[in-house]
């Protein structure tokens, strides 16, 4: 039996390779990372005012990384930064029509990805996997 970290590395490598191929075929190749997560977060929260700090918190990234992400996404035409309806001093992040279109494609991409990755895996096995992932994350957070 292979050492668990070797298995984990192989899983990550194979998953990344498949995600690259699948994202390209769905026309979302640049949206399988933070930009894609941001598009989906905005899609799922339409009608609510979303600010840079909300994206920073959701993605668990620093203020400077979030700021660069927002600039890149605005440049790519996926989002617009507009004044808040409630307080003009704050800048709200909204999806553009292109961002809305990409959100639809990402939804299909994620459905297809989930279908393949979870094929023939029982709910019981998924529950065990979630438990193990949570424990690993807790161990990393404790660093003990």
N, C-alpha and C positions, 0 to 999 in steps of 0.2 A: 504494500500500500504506500502511495506517495505521501510525503510530508504535507500537512494541511496548507502551509503557506505556498507551496509549489502548486497545489491544486487551485488555490484561490487566485494566484497570479495567472495561471492558464485560463481560468474562467474569465477574468477581467480582460485578458488579451483577446480571447475569442469573442467576447461580448462587444468590445470596442470595434473589432473588425467587422462584425455583423452590423452594428449600428451605423458604421460609416457607409456600408453598402446599401442598407435599407433606407437610410436618410437621403442618400443621393437619388435613389429610385422614386422617392416621394417628394423630391424637390425641396427638402428642408435640411440639406447637408450642413449649413452653417447655424442651424437652430437646434442641434441635439445637445447643446450644453447650456450655459447660463442664459444666452439669448432666448432659447426655446423655453426654458423654465419661466423666464420673465413674461414672454408672450402668453403662455398658458395661465400664469398667475393673473395677468391683466384680463384675459378672457373670462376666467372664472370669477372675477370680481367686477365685472362690468356694472356700471351704475353706482359704484362706490368711488370715492376719491382715493386714489392710490398715489403715495408720495415716494420719493427716493428712499426714505427711511423704512418704508414698508417692504420694499424690494430687498434692501440690505438685510432686514430681519428675516424675511422668508427664505432667502438664499444663504443666510448665515455667512455673509462676506463683509469685508471692511467698507467704510464710507468711501475711500478713494477708489477701490475696485468697483463699487457700485456706480460711482460717478463716471468712471471710464466706460463701464458697460452701457449706461444710459446714453452717453455721447455717441458711442459706436452704433447703438440701435437706432438712434435718431438719424444719424448719418446714413444708415442702411434703409431708412424709410419705414421702419416697423412701428415706431412710436412718435408721438409728439409730446412736447413738454409745454403745458399751458398753465396760466394762472388758475389757482383754486377758485371755485365758485363761492366758497365760504370766506376765504381770507386771501386776498390778492398777493400777499407777501409770500405765500407758499406756492410751489410749482407742482402741479398734478401731472401724472404720467398716464397717457391714453394710447390705445392702439389706433393706428392709421388704417385705412382700408386695406393696404398691403399687409399690415400686421394681422388684421382679421382673417384675410385669406390664408396667411401662413398658419394661423391658429387652427383652422379647419384641416389643413394638411398635416399638422403635427398630431392632431387628434387621431387621424387615420393611421399615421406612422406609429403612434404609441399603442393603438389597438393591435396592429399587426405584430409589433415587437413583443407585446405581452403574450399574444397568442402563441408565438413560437417559443419564447423563453419558458413559459409555464406549461407547455404541452405535456400531458401524461404525468404531471406532478399533482399528487393528492393534496387536499386542503390540510390534512394532518402533517404532511411533510413541509408544506409552506409555513405552517404554524411553528414547527421546530426551527426552520430556517430563520424566521423573524426573531424568534427567541435568541438564537445564537448571534444574529447580527446586532440585536440590542445589547447583548452582553459584551460583545467585542467593543461596541461604541462606548459603553459605560467604562470598560477597562481603559480605553484610550483617554476618556475624560478624566478618570482618576489618576492615571499614570503611576499606579502603584505596582 
